[in-house]
């Protein structure tokens, strides 16, 4: 296995989106539809809708009200920019003990 194949395999396991979608995200306009994502990434429309919903859940994009469009946040024009912000705002404080973990409420019977 080559170095590149190994790195892509690690990315596939570590990232919430496939590398093909991460690459396509960079090429999207600031306001886009799931059809745009499907076209840019050469994936099916249903897969594109799934990944756009995942992006909304991750706060990578926001849904434009009353339209079937999505908008990139200004600081998330690329996936790596969003990931850097996540590292700075969440991962480092979590490791330093500054971001407390939310306790899961146990079900009482």
GUPA-613034 format. One record per residue: residue number from 1; residue in one letter; x, y, z of N, C-alpha, C in turn. Coordinates in steps of 0.001 Angstrom, whole numbers, plus 524288, in hexadecimal, padded with zeros to 5 digits. Atoms other than C-alpha are relative to their C-alpha. Example, Ala and Ser with C-alpha at 12.3 -4.5 7.8 and 13.67 -1.06 7.14 Angstrom:
2
REC   pos   code      nu      nv      nw     cau     cav     caw      cu      cv      cw
REC     1      A   8037A   7FB5A   80000   8300C   7EE6C   81E78   80384   804B0   80000
REC     2      S   7FCCC   7FB5A   7FFC4   83566   7FBDC   81BE4   7FCFE   80442   802DA
//
This chain:
109
REC   pos   code      nu      nv      nw     cau     cav     caw      cu      cv      cw
REC     1      X   80353   7FB6A   80000   80000   80000   80000   80382   804D7   80000
REC     2      X   7FCCF   7FB48   80066   8057E   80D35   7FC2E   7FEC1   803C9   80471
REC     3      X   800BB   7FC04   7FBF3   806D0   818D3   80533   7FACF   802D8   7FF33
REC     4      X   804CD   7FD30   80134   7FB9F   81FDB   7FE4C   7FB32   7FCBC   80153
REC     5      X   80463   80377   7FECC   7F29B   8141D   7FF7A   7FF3B   7FF81   805DC
REC     6      X   80057   80057   7FA4F   7F5BE   81303   80DEF   7FD96   804EB   8024E
REC     7      X   8021D   7FB13   7FE04   7F2DA   82161   81037   7FA2C   80087   7FECE
REC     8      X   8058E   7FFC9   80166   7E5DB   8209E   808F1   7FCE3   7FC47   80371
REC     9      X   8029D   803C4   7FC98   7E23F   81495   810EF   7FF3B   80249   80578
REC    10      X   80066   7FD7C   7FADC   7E4FF   81C1C   81D88   7FBDB   80447   7FFDB
REC    11      X   803F2   7FBE2   8007D   7DCE2   827A3   818BD   7FA81   7FDBB   7FFDB
REC    12      X   80528   80277   8004F   7D184   81EAA   81570   7FE20   7FE36   80559
REC    13      X   80171   801E1   7FAD1   7D1CC   8191B   82333   7FF3B   80477   803E3
REC    14      X   7FFF0   7FBE2   7FC0A   7D406   825E9   82A72   7FC0E   8045F   7FF0D
REC    15      X   8035B   7FB89   80128   7CB69   82FD3   8237F   7FA41   7FE6D   7FFC0
REC    16      X   80598   80131   80043   7BC96   830BC   82441   7FDDC   7FFEF   7FA6E
REC    17      X   80191   7FFEC   8057E   7BBED   832BE   8157C   8042F   7FD4D   7FCBE
REC    18      X   7FC15   80287   80352   7C289   82AEF   80AA3   8039E   8040C   7FD76
REC    19      X   7FC52   7FC5B   80279   7CEA9   83129   80485   7FDEE   80275   7FAF8
REC    20      X   8023A   7FDF3   804DD   7C754   832BC   7F794   7FC64   804AB   80120
REC    21      X   80397   7FBC4   7FE8B   7BD1E   83B4A   7FE66   80307   80499   8024A
REC    22      X   7FCB5   7FBD5   7FDD6   7C781   842F9   805E4   80273   8031F   7FB8B
REC    23      X   7FDA2   7FD69   80480   7CE3E   84604   7F8FF   7FBED   80317   7FCEF
REC    24      X   80428   7FD51   802D8   7C171   84982   7F24F   7FDEF   804C3   802DD
REC    25      X   801F1   7FBA2   7FCD6   7BD5C   85278   7FD8C   80306   804FE   7FECB
REC    26      X   7FCB3   7FB74   8012F   7C8BC   85B79   7FA5E   7FE62   80292   7FADE
REC    27      X   8015C   7FDFD   8052E   7C3E1   85CFD   7EC5D   7FA72   80221   7FFA0
REC    28      X   8055B   7FE07   8000E   7B5F9   860BD   7F022   7FFE9   805E8   800C5
REC    29      X   800E9   7FA6A   7FF18   7B0FB   86EB2   7EFB6   7FE61   800BA   805B8
REC    30      X   801A1   7FF19   7FA8B   7ADE8   87529   7FCE2   7FA5A   7FE63   80116
REC    31      X   80566   801DC   7FF85   79F6B   8722B   7FA98   7FF45   7FBC6   7FBDF
REC    32      X   80052   80477   80391   79C7A   864EE   7F48E   7FB61   7FC90   80161
REC    33      X   80415   803E1   7FF14   7929C   859E6   7F375   80289   7FA9E   8006E
REC    34      X   7FDEC   80556   7FFC5   79422   84B68   7F5D5   80128   7FE01   7FA7C
REC    35      X   7FEEC   8016C   80570   79376   849E6   7E704   80557   801ED   7FE36
REC    36      X   7FAC6   7FDFB   8013A   79F88   8527D   7E5DA   8042F   7FC69   80242
REC    37      X   7FC3F   80390   7FD85   7A6A3   8499E   7EF6B   8004A   7FAE0   7FCF7
REC    38      X   8001B   804DE   80304   7A258   83D9C   7E7B2   80312   8009A   7FAE9
REC    39      X   7FD56   7FF0C   804FD   7A757   84392   7DAFF   805E1   80093   800C3
REC    40      X   7FA72   7FEF7   7FF1D   7B45F   84850   7E07B   802DE   7FB13   801C2
REC    41      X   7FD71   804AE   7FDD2   7B743   83B9A   7E7BB   7FF0C   7FB18   7FCC8
REC    42      X   80169   80483   8032F   7B17F   83288   7DD67   7FDDD   7FB95   8036B
REC    43      X   802AE   803CA   7FCA9   7A8C9   82BBD   7E765   7FA29   8006A   7FEEC
REC    44      X   805A6   7FFE9   800DE   79A4C   8287D   7E75F   7FD83   80476   8031B
REC    45      X   802BE   7FBBA   7FD52   79072   832D7   7EB70   7FE7F   7FE6F   8058B
REC    46      X   8017B   801B1   7FABB   78BF0   82AAD   7F702   804BD   80005   8039E
REC    47      X   7FB37   7FFC0   7FCD7   799FA   8296A   7FBD1   8015A   805A6   8013A
REC    48      X   7FEDC   7FA74   7FF2A   79BD0   83809   7FA0A   7FC6F   80240   80435
REC    49      X   8039E   7FE1E   7FBF6   78FA2   83AC3   80232   801AA   7FE09   8055B
REC    50      X   7FE24   8022F   7FB0E   794D1   831B9   80CC8   804AC   8031A   80202
REC    51      X   7FB4A   7FD3C   7FE58   7A1FB   838A6   80D07   7FEE4   805B5   80152
REC    52      X   8016C   7FA9C   7FEAC   79BCF   84638   80CE5   7FD71   8001F   80563
REC    53      X   8025A   8003D   7FAC6   7937B   8425C   818A2   80427   7FF20   8042C
REC    54      X   7FBA0   800DB   7FC64   79FE6   83D7F   81F36   80304   8051A   800D4
REC    55      X   7FD4F   7FAF5   7FF98   7A660   84AA8   81C42   7FCF3   803D0   8036F
REC    56      X   80344   7FCA1   7FCB9   79ADF   851CD   8227A   8008D   7FE5A   805B2
REC    57      X   7FF6D   80212   7FAB4   79BE1   84905   82E73   80549   8017E   80256
REC    58      X   7FAC0   7FEA1   7FE32   7AA7D   84BED   82F74   800E2   805E9   80043
REC    59      X   7FF94   7FA48   80038   7A7E4   85AA3   82DF6   80425   801C4   7FC0F
REC    60      X   7FC75   7FEA1   80442   7B02B   85AC5   821AD   7FD3A   803A8   7FC33
REC    61      X   80347   7FCA5   80346   7A4FF   8610C   81A0A   7FAE9   80116   802E9
REC    62      X   8051F   7FEB3   7FDCF   797F1   86758   81D43   7FBF1   7FFAB   7FBA6
REC    63      X   80441   80034   803D0   78AE8   8653E   81682   7FDF5   80585   7FF32
REC    64      X   80255   7FAF0   80140   785B6   87146   80F8E   7FA23   7FF78   800F2
REC    65      X   80595   80084   7FEBD   777FD   87395   81516   7FC80   80054   7FB29
REC    66      X   80407   80021   80411   76C8C   87068   80C00   80217   7FEC6   7FA8B
REC    67      X   7FDD3   80179   80513   77588   86BA5   8011B   802C3   7FAC5   8008C
REC    68      X   7FD21   804F3   80000   77BF4   85EE9   7FD56   805C2   8010A   7FEF4
REC    69      X   7FA90   7FE7D   800BF   78942   86531   7FE74   802CA   7FFF9   80540
REC    70      X   7FCB3   8001B   7FB5B   7947A   864BB   80807   8044B   80405   7FF47
REC    71      X   7FC15   7FBE2   80036   79E89   86EFA   80B79   804A0   7FE8A   80368
REC    72      X   7FB3F   800E1   7FCF8   7AC95   86D63   80FC1   8008A   80463   803FC
REC    73      X   7FEC7   7FBEB   7FC3A   7B04C   87495   81C24   804DB   802E0   7FE11
REC    74      X   7FB79   7FCFC   801ED   7BA31   87F86   81989   8054A   7FDAE   80184
REC    75      X   7FB01   8023E   7FE4F   7C4C9   87888   8214E   800A3   7FA56   7FE39
REC    76      X   7FFC9   8057A   801AB   7C1F8   86B69   81AD3   7FFA7   7FF91   7FA12
REC    77      X   80013   80060   805B3   7C4B0   86DAF   80C7A   8029B   7FAF8   7FE27
REC    78      X   7FDB4   80525   8010B   7CD00   86151   80CE2   7FF2D   7FC97   804C9
REC    79      X   800AE   8039D   7FBA9   7CB94   8553D   8153E   80478   8008E   803E7
REC    80      X   7FB7E   7FF85   7FC7B   7D94C   85719   81AC0   7FF96   804E3   80360
REC    81      X   800D5   7FB4B   7FCDF   7D5D7   864F1   81F29   7FC39   7FEFB   8046D
REC    82      X   803CA   80174   7FBFB   7CA12   85FAF   8266B   80285   7FC77   80415
REC    83      X   7FD72   803A6   7FC6F   7D256   854CC   82C50   803E6   802CF   8038D
REC    84      X   7FC67   7FCE3   7FCC2   7DC9E   85E96   83109   7FD07   802DC   80449
REC    85      X   80330   7FD54   7FC16   7D1F8   86672   837D8   7FE00   7FC2F   80419
REC    86      X   801D7   803F4   7FC52   7CC7C   85A0E   83DEB   80454   7FE6D   803BD
REC    87      X   7FB91   8016A   7FCAF   7D9EB   85675   842F2   80111   8044B   803FB
REC    88      X   7FEC9   7FB99   7FC90   7DC27   86406   84896   7FBB7   800E0   80414
REC    89      X   80458   7FEB9   7FC8A   7CE96   865B2   84E8A   7FE1C   7FB74   80357
REC    90      X   8022F   80473   7FD2C   7CB6B   857DB   852F9   80402   7FBE6   80196
REC    91      X   7FC71   8044F   7FEBE   7D638   84DA7   85234   8042B   80188   803F8
REC    92      X   7FBEC   7FE5D   7FC52   7E117   8553F   858F6   7FDC8   80131   80567
REC    93      X   80240   7FF31   7FACB   7D839   85A2A   86407   7FE47   7FAE4   8029D
REC    94      X   80187   8050E   7FDCF   7D31C   84C40   865BF   804B6   7FD37   8024C
REC    95      X   7FB3D   80293   7FE1D   7E0E3   846D2   8670B   8024D   802C5   804BD
REC    96      X   7FDE0   7FCFF   7FBA1   7E4B4   851C4   87066   7FC6F   80008   804C2
REC    97      X   803A5   80026   7FBA3   7D8E6   84F4F   8790F   7FCB5   804EB   8007D
REC    98      X   80303   7FB28   7FFD1   7D2D0   85C8B   875F1   7FA7C   7FF53   7FDD1
REC    99      X   80524   8011B   8022E   7C743   8569F   86EBF   7FDEF   7FB14   802A7
REC   100      X   801E9   80497   7FD29   7BFA2   84DC5   877E5   7FC94   7FC8D   7FC8C
REC   101      X   8035E   803B3   802BF   7B930   8419F   8729B   7FA93   80038   80261
REC   102      X   80557   80027   7FE0A   7AA80   8414A   873A3   7FEF0   7FA8C   80213
REC   103      X   8014C   8050E   7FDAA   7A624   8368C   87CB8   7FB00   7FDF2   7FD83
REC   104      X   804B5   8026A   8021B   79C7E   82D2A   876B5   7FC5B   7FEC6   80480
REC   105      X   803D5   8010E   7FBEC   7901D   82C69   87EA5   7FE81   7FA43   7FFBF
REC   106      X   80172   80582   7FFCC   78D9E   81E98   8830A   7FA1C   7FF9B   80087
REC   107      X   805A5   800C0   7FFC2   77FED   819A8   88126   7FE8E   7FDAE   8053F
REC   108      X   801D9   801F8   7FAF8   778F3   817F1   88E01   7FAEA   7FD23   7FF1A
REC   109      X   804C3   80319   800BF   76EAE   80D78   88EBA   7FC92   8006A   804B5
//
